[in-house]
Amino acid sequence: MALAWDETFVLGIDEIDQQHRSIVEHFSRFSDAVQEGSANQLLLEMADFLYNYAQTHFATEERYMQRYSYPRIDEQRQEHADFTRDASELKTRLQDEGASRELAAALTGKMVRWVIQHVRNHDRDMVAYVRECMTREQGES
């Protein structure tokens, strides 16, 4: 499943948009490698990136959600925990089984779909709420 950055991923908070751009670009490079048959070499690197990305990016989003008391923070945290668990499981499988076409397909399928759905739906709603709060906060100062 190919993934490319486009305007549908832009949510309006630069810090979050740049982090989203980073994961989309990583998936795009990985997807190209899968099509070329060289994904096994990049699989461990991608698994490490995903796990580290999850730690950093989700902390960023949760900082915004906490600061502005986002009402669906628990739902977002669960989504983040699920992604982090999947990334961790992928790393474990790679260590146990080694790189394979099956793992490459699992990565480009399940996790790419998750990113698309999460960013375009859950994160879009969260950022809209946060931006509204930020605007109100700026108007009060």
C-alpha positions in Angstrom: 0.0 0.0 0.0 1.6 3.2 -1.1 1.5 6.3 1.0 2.5 9.8 0.0 2.3 13.1 1.8 -0.5 15.4 0.6 -2.6 18.2 2.0 -5.1 15.9 3.6 -2.5 15.2 6.3 -2.0 18.9 7.2 -3.8 19.6 10.4 -2.6 23.1 11.3 -0.2 22.7 14.2 3.3 22.8 12.6 5.0 20.6 15.2 2.4 17.8 14.7 2.3 18.3 11.0 6.1 17.9 10.7 6.0 14.7 12.7 3.2 13.3 10.6 5.2 14.3 7.5 8.2 12.3 8.8 6.2 9.1 9.3 4.5 9.4 5.9 7.9 9.9 4.2 9.4 6.9 6.0 6.5 4.8 4.9 6.8 6.0 1.4 10.5 5.1 1.2 9.7 1.7 2.8 6.8 1.1 0.4 9.2 1.8 -2.6 11.7 -0.7 -1.1 8.9 -3.3 -0.8 8.0 -2.8 -4.5 11.7 -3.1 -5.5 12.2 -6.2 -3.4 14.7 -4.7 -1.1 12.5 -4.1 2.0 14.1 -6.8 4.2 17.2 -4.6 4.5 15.1 -1.6 5.7 12.6 -3.6 7.9 14.6 -3.4 11.1 15.4 0.2 10.6 11.7 1.0 10.0 10.7 -1.0 13.1 13.1 1.0 15.2 11.9 4.3 13.6 8.3 3.4 14.3 8.9 2.5 17.9 11.0 5.7 18.6 8.5 7.8 16.6 5.6 6.5 18.7 7.4 7.6 21.9 8.2 11.1 20.7 5.1 11.9 18.6 2.5 10.5 21.0 4.1 12.5 23.8 3.8 15.6 21.7 0.2 15.0 20.9 -0.7 14.1 24.5 1.0 17.2 25.8 -1.4 19.3 23.6 -4.3 17.2 24.7 -3.5 17.6 28.4 -2.8 21.3 28.2 -6.2 22.0 26.6 -8.2 19.2 28.4 -9.2 17.4 25.2 -12.3 15.5 26.1 -11.4 12.4 24.1 -7.8 12.1 25.5 -8.4 8.5 26.8 -9.5 7.3 23.4 -6.4 8.9 21.8 -4.2 7.4 24.4 -5.6 4.0 23.7 -5.0 4.4 20.0 -1.4 5.5 20.8 -0.9 2.5 23.1 -2.2 0.1 20.4 0.2 1.5 17.8 3.1 1.4 20.2 2.2 -2.2 21.1 2.1 -3.1 17.4 5.5 -1.4 16.7 7.0 -3.3 19.7 5.5 -6.6 18.5 7.0 -6.0 15.0 10.5 -5.4 16.6 10.1 -8.6 18.6 9.0 -10.6 15.6 12.0 -9.2 13.6 14.4 -10.3 16.4 12.8 -13.7 16.7 12.1 -14.5 13.0 14.3 -12.2 11.0 13.2 -10.0 8.2 10.8 -11.5 5.7 8.4 -10.5 3.0 5.5 -11.4 5.3 6.6 -8.9 7.9 7.2 -6.3 5.2 3.6 -6.8 4.0 2.3 -6.6 7.5 4.1 -3.3 8.1 3.0 -1.7 4.9 -0.6 -2.9 5.3 -1.8 -2.7 8.9 0.4 0.2 10.1 0.0 2.3 7.0 -3.8 2.0 7.3 -3.6 2.9 10.9 -1.6 6.0 10.2 -3.9 7.2 7.5 -7.1 6.6 9.6 -5.6 8.0 12.8 -4.2 11.2 11.3 -7.1 12.0 9.0 -9.8 11.2 11.6 -8.7 11.1 15.3 -5.9 13.6 15.0 -7.9 15.9 12.8 -10.6 16.1 15.5 -8.1 16.6 18.3 -6.1 19.3 16.5 -9.3 21.2 15.6 -10.2 21.2 19.3 -6.7 22.3 20.3 -6.5 25.0 17.7 -9.9 26.4 18.9 -8.6 26.5 22.5 -5.4 28.1 21.4 -7.3 30.8 19.5 -9.5 31.5 22.5 -6.4 31.6 24.7 -4.7 34.1 22.4 -7.9 36.2 22.3 -7.8 36.5 26.1 -4.2 37.7 26.3 
